[in-house]
Amino acid sequence: MGIDYTKRPATPAAPAAPAAPAAPPSGGAPVSLSKVTLTKSAPTVSLTKQGSSSGMLRVNLNWNAKAGGGGGGLFKRSAPTLDLDLGCLYEFTDGTKGVVQALGNAFAASPRGVSEPVIRLDGDDRSGTKSDGENLFINLGYANQIKRVLVFALIYQGAANWAAADGVVTLFPANGPQVEVRLDETRDGARICGIALLESRNGELSVRREVNYIDGSQSALDRAYGWGMNWAPGRK
């Protein structure tokens, strides 16, 4: 199976007594002061409405690196058996599209005319030993230039065993509650999973749970979501 990467295409008063909390609207995520958990029955949350649509957004992927167990000699037993890579497909309002991921050293992206990274990956945890997993950073100071960002995870090394991986993606906004998406509806055999879609529409920034397992690699994920990019084999 080929692993893909892509190059960026050339296109373009005194306080009132507190009221009882209202039930979340149909289709909205259950909200607490510290965490929003997106589920199949409540897949979407508005970052704008909860005051989380500015500042630096950290997107963290954590998983069980020892999933599947070790074997062989001492060194094989101590090595991680499952390596997940965090990445995202992005599209800016100027038409610029691409991917941020370790493959192809595509660690950062910005729209035209912006010199600093708007989306960046902090590195590639190939050891499986980092307690904080892998992290994407999205600068929501440029939210008006972000059209959509699809966060995904790829099983780069090890058996395609998502159940054993026990993966979770958590979004940490600069303000407001965390947003959690658990990979709890697993489908083994697929090597890539579209996890969450960050989307800006009519001035509102929202996050939608996807947890969509795709047969194939990044190019298959692209086709599933209509990104429309050209892909080529890549490696770390």
C-alpha positions in Angstrom: 0.0 0.0 0.0 1.4 3.4 -0.9 1.6 6.2 1.6 0.7 9.6 0.1 1.7 13.1 0.5 0.9 16.1 -1.7 2.4 19.4 -2.7 0.3 22.5 -2.4 -1.4 23.3 -5.8 -0.8 26.6 -7.4 -4.6 27.6 -7.1 -6.1 29.9 -5.1 -25.6 45.8 36.0 -25.8 43.6 39.1 -25.8 40.1 38.1 -29.2 38.3 37.9 -29.8 35.0 39.7 -28.4 32.2 37.6 -31.0 30.4 35.5 -31.2 26.6 35.2 -29.1 25.3 32.3 -31.1 24.6 29.2 -30.9 21.3 27.4 -28.6 21.3 24.4 -30.3 21.7 21.1 -31.0 18.7 18.9 -27.8 17.5 17.3 -25.6 19.6 19.6 -22.9 18.1 21.9 -23.4 17.8 25.6 -21.5 20.7 27.2 -19.8 20.9 30.6 -17.6 23.7 32.0 -14.4 21.6 31.3 -15.2 19.3 28.4 -17.5 18.8 25.4 -17.7 15.2 24.2 -18.8 14.7 20.6 -20.8 11.5 20.1 -22.7 9.9 17.3 -26.0 11.3 18.6 -24.5 14.7 19.4 -21.7 15.2 16.8 -21.3 19.0 16.5 -20.3 21.9 18.7 -20.0 25.6 17.8 -16.6 27.0 18.9 -18.0 30.5 18.2 -21.0 30.1 20.5 -18.9 28.8 23.4 -16.3 31.6 23.0 -13.5 29.3 21.7 -13.1 30.7 18.2 -9.9 32.7 18.8 -6.3 32.2 20.0 -4.3 29.0 19.5 -6.2 25.8 19.2 -4.2 22.6 20.1 -5.4 19.3 18.6 -3.9 16.4 20.5 -3.9 12.7 19.4 -3.1 10.1 22.1 -3.2 6.3 21.7 -2.0 3.0 23.2 1.4 2.5 21.5 1.7 -1.0 22.8 -1.5 -2.2 21.2 -1.1 -5.7 19.9 1.7 -6.7 22.3 5.3 -7.3 21.6 7.3 -10.3 20.7 10.8 -11.7 20.1 13.8 -10.5 22.1 14.2 -7.9 24.7 14.5 -5.0 22.2 11.5 -6.0 20.3 9.4 -6.2 23.4 10.4 -2.7 24.4 9.7 -1.2 21.0 6.2 0.3 20.2 4.1 -2.0 18.1 1.7 0.7 16.9 2.6 4.1 15.4 -0.2 6.5 14.7 0.4 9.7 12.8 -1.7 12.8 13.3 -2.4 15.1 10.3 -5.0 17.2 8.6 -6.3 18.2 5.2 -6.9 21.9 5.0 -8.6 24.4 2.7 -8.2 28.2 3.1 -10.7 30.7 1.8 -8.2 31.8 -0.9 -8.5 28.4 -2.5 -5.2 27.0 -1.1 -5.5 23.3 -0.3 -3.0 20.8 1.1 -2.0 18.4 3.9 -0.1 18.9 7.1 1.6 15.7 8.2 5.0 14.1 8.9 5.1 12.3 5.6 6.9 14.5 3.0 8.0 16.8 5.9 4.7 18.8 5.4 4.8 20.2 8.9 3.2 23.6 8.3 0.7 25.6 6.1 -0.5 29.1 5.6 -2.8 30.9 3.2 -1.2 33.2 0.6 0.3 36.4 2.1 0.6 35.0 5.6 4.2 34.5 6.7 3.7 32.6 9.9 2.3 29.1 10.1 -1.5 29.0 10.5 -1.5 25.2 10.9 1.5 23.3 12.1 2.5 19.9 13.4 4.8 19.8 16.4 6.7 16.7 15.3 6.5 13.0 14.7 6.4 10.7 17.7 7.8 7.5 16.2 8.9 6.2 19.6 5.4 5.9 21.0 6.8 7.1 24.4 5.7 10.8 24.5 3.1 11.1 27.2 1.4 14.0 25.3 1.1 12.2 21.9 1.2 14.3 18.8 -0.2 17.8 18.4 -1.5 20.1 15.7 -1.7 23.8 16.3 -4.3 25.9 14.5 -4.0 29.7 14.9 -7.6 30.8 15.1 -6.5 34.5 14.8 -6.8 33.6 11.1 -10.2 31.9 11.5 -11.6 34.1 8.8 -9.2 32.6 6.3 -9.9 29.0 7.2 -12.6 27.3 5.2 -12.2 23.7 6.6 -9.7 21.4 8.3 -10.2 17.7 8.4 -8.2 16.1 11.3 -7.1 12.5 10.6 -5.0 9.7 12.1 -3.1 7.2 10.0 -1.7 3.9 11.3 1.8 4.2 9.9 3.2 1.1 11.6 1.6 -2.0 13.1 -1.6 -3.9 12.5 -4.6 -1.9 11.6 -6.2 -2.5 15.0 -8.1 0.6 16.0 -9.9 -1.1 18.9 -6.5 -1.9 20.6 -5.2 1.6 19.8 -7.9 3.2 22.0 -7.3 6.5 20.3 -8.7 9.9 21.4 -8.4 13.3 19.9 -8.8 16.3 22.2 -9.1 19.9 21.1 -7.7 22.4 23.6 -8.9 26.0 22.7 -7.4 29.1 24.3 -10.7 29.7 25.9 -13.7 27.5 26.8 -14.1 23.8 27.3 -12.0 21.1 25.7 -13.6 19.1 22.8 -13.1 15.4 22.9 -13.6 12.8 20.1 -13.0 9.2 21.0 -12.3 6.6 18.4 -14.8 4.3 20.0 -16.6 3.0 16.9 -13.6 1.0 15.5 -13.3 -0.8 12.2 -10.1 -2.9 11.9 -8.4 -3.2 8.6 -8.7 0.4 7.5 -5.4 2.3 8.0 -6.8 5.9 8.0 -9.6 7.6 10.0 -11.1 11.0 9.4 -11.7 12.1 13.0 -13.1 15.7 13.2 -14.0 18.4 10.7 -13.3 22.0 11.7 -15.4 24.2 9.4 -16.2 27.9 9.1 -19.6 28.9 7.6 -21.3 32.3 7.7 -18.9 33.5 10.4 -19.4 30.6 12.7 -16.6 28.1 13.5 -17.8 24.6 14.4 -16.3 21.1 15.0 -18.1 18.0 13.8 -17.2 14.4 14.8 -16.5 12.2 11.9 -14.8 8.9 13.1 -14.9 7.8 9.5 -12.6 4.8 8.7 -11.3 4.7 5.1 -9.9 1.9 3.1 -6.7 3.2 1.6 -4.5 6.1 2.4 -4.6 9.9 2.3 -5.8 10.0 -1.4 -8.8 7.8 -0.4 -9.6 10.2 2.4 -9.3 13.1 -0.1 -11.8 11.4 -2.4 -14.3 10.7 0.4 -14.4 14.4 1.4 -14.0 15.9 -2.1 -10.7 17.8 -1.5 -9.7 17.3 -5.1 -5.9 17.2 -4.8 -3.2 15.3 -6.7 -1.2 12.7 -4.7 2.1 10.9 -5.0 3.9 8.2 -2.9 5.8 9.6 0.1 7.9 8.5 3.0 9.3 9.8 6.3 
